Amino acid sequence: MRLGFRVFDVIISGAGPAGSVAATLLARGGARVLLLDRARFPRDKLCGDTVNPGTLATLRRLGLAERVESHAIPIRGMLLTGERRAIVRGEYGDDVHGLSLLRRDLDAALLDAAVGAGARVEEGVLVRAPLVDESAGRPRVRGVVIAGRDGHDVRIPAPLVIAADGRRSRIALALHLARHPRWPRSWAIGAYVDGVRAVDELGEMHVRHRRYIGVAPVPSGLANVCVVTATRAGFEDPARLLERAVADDWHLADRFTSARLVTPPVVLGPLAVDVVDARVPGLLLAGDAAGFIDPITGDGLRFAVCGAELAATVALRALERRTGDPQGALVRLRRRAFAAKWRFNRSVRRLVATPSALNAAGLAAAVAPSVFRRVIAFAGDVQRA
């Protein structure tokens, strides 16, 4: 990577949705942006492959939806099943819909937008750590350290760094900002499957004790199937684990009798990551690096896109010297925007881990399905669409 003597206002580590959206908005605002990622795009990544209606509305408002929608099919609601054979079908209605598209296509589309906006993008670059200055007695991030092609580390300075490099963020971990919660913990196994019957324009979430199974159609005609479990038992053979999970499920077994895996299963976990302190001078967090929640509510991409917009807004204000505490400002903005969904997600996560609560929820779904249709609308941020 040859950067010459170019000076950057912001360096972003991670070119997934959060990093690419932040880079686009910063470049549009006149900032000199360097966007780095160790991968080369397009690249595959374990994901539910769905964008909820609220996230789609945000992408449209930001002028980023057109190239994303060209790769997608609509998702018009959710099918939710639970204990006691409870089934709730909730459609968003009123011409509101989300999207289903391969994560590789979503990431590539948003990265193209960042390039089009004027951000400097460098793929295949490993960010080893933040460039930290401790001369004032308190750590301050002043750039990043990358792995050079000659085997030597290269230091790239910048007034601001945005860590958008995922749940295992090298930057957040190096600064001891992130940790896995002790309980509940979960792991995900996902793959693309052919031959699944009765897959329509709904995402599906099948909630069982200590696990749940997500199913979503994707544009290729396949189904994205992901099992999230609270135990690591069986992980030595993830394909068998995934096949057994659907074969033993009362709602899915018949629909999967002719199904076959078309991609090797991908395993990820433990999933949840909590950020303990995001107020390091010179550093802003976005996407999963700012905290990774259990994907049961499908909020990951919303937090990525909306959180990236908040980080870019704060970064531009800091560069214009309109805020003296960008880290604190971002913490407050994120809390205001996401607190309700954070509480909701943690409640659902605990529900899955507690048999009595899960049984009670199954009974409630059978007696009052309208309550769970409102839950589906809330999970999809339909009120924001």
N, C-alpha and C positions, 0 to 999 in steps of 0.2 A: 504494500500500500504506500503510495507516494503522495504525501500531503504537502510537500514543499514547505513554504513559510505561511501557509494560510492560517488565519486565526479564526476560531469558532467561538460563537457566543454560548452555544449549548451543545453538549455531547449527549446523545441518547444511546444507552446500551440496551439492545433488544429491539428487533424490527418486527415483532408480532403486532397485533392490532393496536395495543396501547402505544408502543413506540412509534409506529408508522403514523397514527392519527396525530400524536403530539408533534412529530416532525413536520407534518403537513401544515398544521395550524401555526406553528412557530415560523416556518418558512414564509407562509402567507403574510405573517405579521412583520416580516423584514429581518428576522433573526438569521444569522449564519449557523446552520445546523449540520452536525455530523452524526449520522445514524449508523450504528455498528451492529453486526450480528455474526455469530460464529457459523450459522448455517448458510446455505446457498438456496435461494428461492427459485421456483416453488418447492416447498418441502412439506412432508406429511407431519401431522401432530395429532395425538389423541385428544379428541374433543367431541362434544355432543353434536356438532355440525349445525346447530340451529341459532338463529338470531331472533330474539323475541320482539314483539311489536314496538315496545318502547325504545329498544336499541335501534331498530330500523328507522323510527321517527327521528332519532338523533342523527343518524347517518344522512338522512335526507336533509335535515336542517343544516348540516355541515357541508352539503354538496358532495358527499362521498358515496351516495347510495347507488347511483346509476351503474357504475362499473361493477358493483357488488351484485346488484339484482340481475345483471345479465348472465350470471353463472348459477342462479338460484331457482328454486321452486317455492311456492307459498306454503306456509304452515298456518292453518286457520284456527287452531285451538289445541287443546291437550286432552288426551285420554288418561285418566287417573284411576288406578285400581289399588285396592288395599286388602287388609285382612277381612275375614268374614265375607269374602267374595264381593266386596263393595266395588262398584263400577260407576264412575262419574265421567261423562263426556261433556266437556266445556268448550264451546266455540266462541271465539273472540267477538264475532258478529260485526255488524255495521261496516262491512268492507274493510275491517281491520285484520291484518295478518302479519305474521313473522316470516322468516325465510329459513330454508334449509339449503346449505351449500357446503361443499367440501372445504375443510379448514385450509387446505393448501391454496384453494382458489380465493378464499376470503383474504388471507394474508398477502397473496401476490397482488390482488387488486388494491389493497390499501397501501402496500409498498410502492406500487406504481404511482399512486396519487402523491406520495411523499416526494418521489423523484420529479414528478411533474410540477410540484410546487417550488422546487429549487433546493431541496435538501440534498446534501452530499451523502450518498449511501455506499457503504463498504461491506460486502458480504465476505464470509469465510474468515472473519477476524475475531479472535478470542480476546474478550476483555477479562484480564486476569484479576484486577482489583481496582478500587478507587485510588486516585492519586491524592494522598492525605497530607495536609500541613498541620503539624501540632505545635508550631512555634508559639502560638498564642495561649497555649495551655489547654485548649479545647480543640478536638479534631475538626478540621474544615476540609471539605472535598474541593479540590482545585483542578480536577480533570480525571483521566483514567490511565491505567497502565495496560497496554495490550501486548500480546505475544508477537514479537517480530519474526519475520520469515527466516532470519539468519540465526534464530535461537536466542536472541537477546531481547529483553523487554524494551518497549518503547513507551515513553511518557507523552501524553497529549494533554496539554492544559486547556482549561475553559472555565469561565466564571461560574457556570452552572452545569450540573450533570443530572440527567434524569435516568434513574434505574428502572427499566422496563424489561428486565431480563428474566422474568418468570419466577415461579415459586421457589426455585433454588438459586435465587439471585446471588451471583458472586459478590456484588457490591453490598447488598443488604447483609449477607452472611459475614463478610469481612469486617463490617462495622458492628456486628452483634445486634442487629436490629430485628431479626426474625427468629421464630422458634415454632416448633410443632406443638400444638396443645396436647396435654397428656390424655385427655378424653373428650369426646369420642374420636378415635382415629379410624381411617378407612383407606382402602386401596381400590383402584379401578382397573378393570380389564376390558378393553374395547377392540372391536373388529368390524369389518364390513362383511355382510352376509347376503347371499342370494337365495331366492326361493321362499322368503317369508310371506305367508298369506295374509290377506286383509290389512295391508299397510296402505293408508290413505293420506290425506293432507292434514293429519294430526300428529303432533309429537306424542310420545307415550311415556308414562312414568308408572312403574309397577312397584309399589312400596311393600316390602315384606320385613319381618323382624331381622335386624342386623344386616340387611342388604336391600338394594333396590336395583331395578333393571330399567334402563332407558332404551327406547326404540324410536328411531326417526327415519323417514324416507330421505334418500339423497338423490340428486338429479340423475345419476347414472342408472337408476332403477333398483339399486341395492338398498339395504337397510343398514343404518349405523346401530349397532347393538353394544351396549356398555353395561357391565355389571359392576356395581360398587358394593364392596363388602367390608364388614368390620373385622374380618379375620384373614390371616394370610395362609390359612390351610388350603392346600391344593395348588399353590402358586408354582410348584415345580412343573406343572402341566397346565398352563393357562387356557389352552384350547379346550381341553377336557373340562376344566372348571366352568368355562363359559357355556359349553354345550350342556353340561349337567344342570346349570342354573335355569336355563330355559326349558329343558326337558322335564324338570321337576316342578315347574310352575303351572298352577291351575289355569291361568289365562293364556299362557304362551305355548304350552306343550303341543297342542294340535296344530297351531299355526306354523310351527317350526319342524314338522315331520319331514318335509322335503328340503329343508334349508341346508346350506353348506357354507362354510367359511371360505371367503375368497382372498382374504389377507390374513397373515399371521396376527394373533392377538398382541396388543401392546399393553404393557403393565405400567402403572404409575402409582406412586404412593410412598409414605403416607401423604394424604391429600392436603388437609387443612394446614395453613401457615398463618400465625398471628404475628403482626408487627408490633414490637414492644415500645419503640420510640422512633418516630420519623422526623425528628427535629435536629438533623445534622446540617450545619451551615454548608451551603454550596450544593446540597443534594435534595432532589425531589424524587418521590416514588410514584410509580404508575403501574397499572395492570396487576398481575399476580405478585409482583415484587412488593406491592403495597399491602399484601395480605391475600391469601388464597383461601376461598371458602369452599365448602362441599358443593359439588355441582348439582345437587338435587333440585334446586329451584331454577336452574338455567340462567343464573345471573352473571356468570363469569364474563361474558362478552359485553354486557351492559356496564359492569364496573370498569372493564378495560377501556371502552370507547368514551364513556362519560368521565372517567377518571383522567384519561389522557387530555380531554378538553380542559378540565380543571387545572391540570399540571401546566399545560401550555399557557393558559390565561395568567396563572401566577408567575410563570417564568417571564412572560413578556412584560408584566408589571415590574418585576424585579430588574430586568434589563433597562427599563426606562426609569428606574429608581423611584417608582411609585409605591413601593412597599419595602419596609425595612426588615420584615420577618416573613419571607416567602414560605419557609417551612411551616411556621405556625398558621399562616393564611391557608395553605393547602390542607392542613389537618382540619381546620374549621370548616372549610368548604366541603371536604369529603364527608365529615360527620353530618353536616346539614343535608347533603344529597343522599347519603346511603344508610343512615342510622336505622331507619325503619326496616330496610331490607336485610341489614345485618342481623337485627333481632329476629326477623322472620326466619332467616336461614338457620340460625343457631337453634331456634325452637324446633324446626323441622328435623334438624340433625339429631337432636335429643329424642324426638318422637320415635325415629327409626330405631334408636338404641334402647328403647324402653318398651317391653312387650305389653304391659297393661295399657299404656297410653296409645300404642298402635292399635290394639283391639278396640279401645274406646273410639278412636278416630274412624275405624272401619264401621262400627255401629252408627256413628253420627252420619257418615257418608250415606249409609243405607236409608236412614230416617230423614235426613235433611240434605239432599244432594245440592240444593241451591247454595248452601254455605260454601261447599267446596268449589262450585263454579265461580264464586266470588274470589276464592283463594287462587284459582287458575288465572283469573283476570289480574289479580294483584301480582302474582308471580311473573306474568307476562308484561307488566307495566302498561297495561292497556289504557289506564287513565292518563298516561303520559303520551300516548300515541295521537 
